[in-house]
Amino acid sequence: MSPPAKGKAALVPKPQDDPLLRPEEVAPLLNVARGTLYRWRHHGEGPTSIRVGGGVRYRKSDVDAYIVKQAETTARGDDV
């Protein structure tokens, strides 16, 4: 058996463990339009996205992390 991979590649989860989502799957999760996702990508905002082939994809874990970050940085009210 070969030793574990080192470097960045070792940090990338296997696709079955962290599915890649299309913009039309991510938009409803964030309650935004697909166009908003593309605008965020253009301006370096929103969840981390990657290009796979000719399309933009989002790792599920990156979308989840973005939601958590937004909750931490934008929460308001008595329960915060």
C-alpha positions in Angstrom: 0.0 0.0 0.0 1.3 3.5 -0.9 1.8 6.2 1.8 -0.8 8.9 2.2 -0.7 11.7 -0.3 0.9 15.0 0.9 0.1 18.5 0.1 -3.1 20.1 -1.2 -4.4 17.0 -2.9 -4.6 15.2 0.4 -7.0 17.9 1.7 -9.5 17.6 -1.1 -12.4 15.3 -0.1 -13.5 12.5 -2.4 -16.4 13.5 -4.6 -18.7 11.0 -3.0 -18.0 12.5 0.4 -18.4 16.1 -0.8 -20.7 16.4 -3.8 -20.3 19.1 -6.4 -23.5 21.2 -6.8 -24.6 23.1 -9.8 -25.6 26.8 -9.4 -29.3 25.9 -9.9 -28.9 23.6 -6.8 -27.1 26.1 -4.7 -29.3 29.2 -5.4 -32.4 27.8 -3.5 -30.2 26.8 -0.6 -29.1 30.4 -0.2 -32.5 31.9 -1.3 -30.8 33.8 -4.1 -31.1 33.8 -7.9 -28.6 32.0 -10.1 -27.5 35.3 -11.5 -26.6 36.4 -8.0 -24.3 33.5 -7.6 -22.6 34.4 -10.9 -22.3 38.0 -9.9 -20.8 37.0 -6.5 -18.3 34.7 -8.3 -17.3 37.6 -10.6 -16.7 39.8 -7.6 -15.0 37.2 -5.5 -17.9 37.0 -3.0 -20.2 34.2 -1.9 -19.3 30.5 -1.4 -16.1 29.2 -3.0 -16.8 28.0 -6.5 -14.7 26.0 -8.9 -14.8 25.3 -12.6 -15.2 21.7 -13.7 -15.1 21.3 -17.5 -17.2 24.1 -18.8 -19.4 24.7 -15.8 -19.2 26.3 -12.3 -19.6 23.9 -9.4 -19.8 24.4 -5.6 -18.6 21.8 -3.1 -21.4 21.1 -0.6 -19.0 21.7 2.3 -18.1 25.2 0.9 -21.8 26.1 0.7 -22.3 24.9 4.3 -19.2 26.8 5.5 -20.5 30.0 3.8 -23.9 29.7 5.5 -22.1 29.2 8.9 -19.8 32.2 8.2 -22.8 34.4 7.3 -24.6 33.4 10.4 -21.6 34.2 12.6 -20.9 37.6 10.9 -24.4 38.9 10.3 -26.5 37.6 13.1 -28.6 40.2 14.9 -31.0 40.1 17.8 -31.4 39.1 21.4 -30.6 35.4 20.9 -27.2 36.1 19.4 
